Amino acid sequence: MKIKLSLLLIALLAVMKLNGQTDNAVTMVLLSGYSERAYTSVPVTDQQIDVVLKCGIKTPSAMNKQPWKFTVIKDESTMKAIVSDVLPGNVLIIVSGTESDGGVTPDFDCGLATENMFIAAHGLGLGARIYGGPIRNVVLKRDVYQIPSGYKPVMILRIGNVDKGIDAVSSASPRKSADEVINYKK
């Protein structure tokens, strides 16, 4: 399986190179990214967090409502109450959206902001993982996590330095082929 994934990635990169598409840093981050599970305790810097947050702020949103608030958590015990396997040096960002906004889609917009920050973290050489399930831990204790009034927690983004001994190609879950997920109307 690891060999197949490695060969598939090499083939994809070769095709992209032939088509002149590997010069784009954004597409390379997107094509090489995955949701890491093996982190180190090397701390994420405040400068890295700042860049990631700025990328979240720049996310497009419906009617430019920007319906999000970002809560940054660095304290290990507070993080462990949400995601049990975090390590010191990791950071959690809780993305909260407005509770009601007259037909606008704050949950979708918050998902886009989370993805922007996920991509930004990878662009900085960090690992990132998006969590939806543990959000219930935050919802139940919103005061503990200082979720602003009028907002509901939607997503959690974990950021950390990754174990460089882990091969991204073999560690990532296999993706479906293009034939399985793309339908061209003829």
Secondary structure as a PSIPRED ss2 file (coil, helix, strand):
# PSIPRED VFORMAT (PSIPRED V4.0)

   1 M C   1.000  0.000  0.000
   2 K H   0.000  1.000  0.000
   3 I H   0.000  1.000  0.000
   4 K H   0.000  1.000  0.000
   5 L H   0.000  1.000  0.000
   6 S H   0.000  1.000  0.000
   7 L H   0.000  1.000  0.000
   8 L H   0.000  1.000  0.000
   9 L H   0.000  1.000  0.000
  10 I H   0.000  1.000  0.000
  11 A H   0.000  1.000  0.000
  12 L H   0.000  1.000  0.000
  13 L H   0.000  1.000  0.000
  14 A H   0.000  1.000  0.000
  15 V H   0.000  1.000  0.000
  16 M H   0.000  1.000  0.000
  17 K H   0.000  1.000  0.000
  18 L H   0.000  1.000  0.000
  19 N C   1.000  0.000  0.000
  20 G C   1.000  0.000  0.000
  21 Q C   1.000  0.000  0.000
  22 T C   1.000  0.000  0.000
  23 D C   1.000  0.000  0.000
  24 N C   1.000  0.000  0.000
  25 A H   0.000  1.000  0.000
  26 V H   0.000  1.000  0.000
  27 T H   0.000  1.000  0.000
  28 M H   0.000  1.000  0.000
  29 V H   0.000  1.000  0.000
  30 L H   0.000  1.000  0.000
  31 L H   0.000  1.000  0.000
  32 S H   0.000  1.000  0.000
  33 G C   1.000  0.000  0.000
  34 Y C   1.000  0.000  0.000
  35 S C   1.000  0.000  0.000
  36 E C   1.000  0.000  0.000
  37 R C   1.000  0.000  0.000
  38 A C   1.000  0.000  0.000
  39 Y E   0.000  0.000  1.000
  40 T C   1.000  0.000  0.000
  41 S C   1.000  0.000  0.000
  42 V C   1.000  0.000  0.000
  43 P C   1.000  0.000  0.000
  44 V C   1.000  0.000  0.000
  45 T C   1.000  0.000  0.000
  46 D H   0.000  1.000  0.000
  47 Q H   0.000  1.000  0.000
  48 Q H   0.000  1.000  0.000
  49 I H   0.000  1.000  0.000
  50 D H   0.000  1.000  0.000
  51 V H   0.000  1.000  0.000
  52 V H   0.000  1.000  0.000
  53 L H   0.000  1.000  0.000
  54 K H   0.000  1.000  0.000
  55 C H   0.000  1.000  0.000
  56 G H   0.000  1.000  0.000
  57 I H   0.000  1.000  0.000
  58 K C   1.000  0.000  0.000
  59 T C   1.000  0.000  0.000
  60 P C   1.000  0.000  0.000
  61 S C   1.000  0.000  0.000
  62 A H   0.000  1.000  0.000
  63 M H   0.000  1.000  0.000
  64 N H   0.000  1.000  0.000
  65 K C   1.000  0.000  0.000
  66 Q C   1.000  0.000  0.000
  67 P C   1.000  0.000  0.000
  68 W E   0.000  0.000  1.000
  69 K E   0.000  0.000  1.000
  70 F E   0.000  0.000  1.000
  71 T E   0.000  0.000  1.000
  72 V E   0.000  0.000  1.000
  73 I E   0.000  0.000  1.000
  74 K C   1.000  0.000  0.000
  75 D C   1.000  0.000  0.000
  76 E H   0.000  1.000  0.000
  77 S H   0.000  1.000  0.000
  78 T H   0.000  1.000  0.000
  79 M H   0.000  1.000  0.000
  80 K H   0.000  1.000  0.000
  81 A C   1.000  0.000  0.000
  82 I C   1.000  0.000  0.000
  83 V C   1.000  0.000  0.000
  84 S C   1.000  0.000  0.000
  85 D C   1.000  0.000  0.000
  86 V C   1.000  0.000  0.000
  87 L C   1.000  0.000  0.000
  88 P C   1.000  0.000  0.000
  89 G C   1.000  0.000  0.000
  90 N C   1.000  0.000  0.000
  91 V E   0.000  0.000  1.000
  92 L E   0.000  0.000  1.000
  93 I E   0.000  0.000  1.000
  94 I E   0.000  0.000  1.000
  95 V E   0.000  0.000  1.000
  96 S E   0.000  0.000  1.000
  97 G E   0.000  0.000  1.000
  98 T E   0.000  0.000  1.000
  99 E C   1.000  0.000  0.000
 100 S C   1.000  0.000  0.000
 101 D C   1.000  0.000  0.000
 102 G C   1.000  0.000  0.000
 103 G C   1.000  0.000  0.000
 104 V C   1.000  0.000  0.000
 105 T C   1.000  0.000  0.000
 106 P H   0.000  1.000  0.000
 107 D H   0.000  1.000  0.000
 108 F H   0.000  1.000  0.000
 109 D H   0.000  1.000  0.000
 110 C H   0.000  1.000  0.000
 111 G H   0.000  1.000  0.000
 112 L H   0.000  1.000  0.000
 113 A H   0.000  1.000  0.000
 114 T H   0.000  1.000  0.000
 115 E H   0.000  1.000  0.000
 116 N H   0.000  1.000  0.000
 117 M H   0.000  1.000  0.000
 118 F H   0.000  1.000  0.000
 119 I H   0.000  1.000  0.000
 120 A H   0.000  1.000  0.000
 121 A H   0.000  1.000  0.000
 122 H H   0.000  1.000  0.000
 123 G H   0.000  1.000  0.000
 124 L C   1.000  0.000  0.000
 125 G C   1.000  0.000  0.000
 126 L C   1.000  0.000  0.000
 127 G E   0.000  0.000  1.000
 128 A E   0.000  0.000  1.000
 129 R E   0.000  0.000  1.000
 130 I E   0.000  0.000  1.000
 131 Y E   0.000  0.000  1.000
 132 G C   1.000  0.000  0.000
 133 G C   1.000  0.000  0.000
 134 P C   1.000  0.000  0.000
 135 I H   0.000  1.000  0.000
 136 R H   0.000  1.000  0.000
 137 N H   0.000  1.000  0.000
 138 V H   0.000  1.000  0.000
 139 V H   0.000  1.000  0.000
 140 L H   0.000  1.000  0.000
 141 K C   1.000  0.000  0.000
 142 R C   1.000  0.000  0.000
 143 D C   1.000  0.000  0.000
 144 V C   1.000  0.000  0.000
 145 Y C   1.000  0.000  0.000
 146 Q C   1.000  0.000  0.000
 147 I C   1.000  0.000  0.000
 148 P C   1.000  0.000  0.000
 149 S C   1.000  0.000  0.000
 150 G C   1.000  0.000  0.000
 151 Y E   0.000  0.000  1.000
 152 K E   0.000  0.000  1.000
 153 P E   0.000  0.000  1.000
 154 V E   0.000  0.000  1.000
 155 M E   0.000  0.000  1.000
 156 I E   0.000  0.000  1.000
 157 L E   0.000  0.000  1.000
 158 R E   0.000  0.000  1.000
 159 I E   0.000  0.000  1.000
 160 G E   0.000  0.000  1.000
 161 N C   1.000  0.000  0.000
 162 V E   0.000  0.000  1.000
 163 D C   1.000  0.000  0.000
 164 K C   1.000  0.000  0.000
 165 G C   1.000  0.000  0.000
 166 I C   1.000  0.000  0.000
 167 D C   1.000  0.000  0.000
 168 A H   0.000  1.000  0.000
 169 V H   0.000  1.000  0.000
 170 S H   0.000  1.000  0.000
 171 S H   0.000  1.000  0.000
 172 A C   1.000  0.000  0.000
 173 S C   1.000  0.000  0.000
 174 P C   1.000  0.000  0.000
 175 R C   1.000  0.000  0.000
 176 K C   1.000  0.000  0.000
 177 S C   1.000  0.000  0.000
 178 A H   0.000  1.000  0.000
 179 D H   0.000  1.000  0.000
 180 E H   0.000  1.000  0.000
 181 V H   0.000  1.000  0.000
 182 I C   1.000  0.000  0.000
 183 N C   1.000  0.000  0.000
 184 Y C   1.000  0.000  0.000
 185 K C   1.000  0.000  0.000
 186 K C   1.000  0.000  0.000
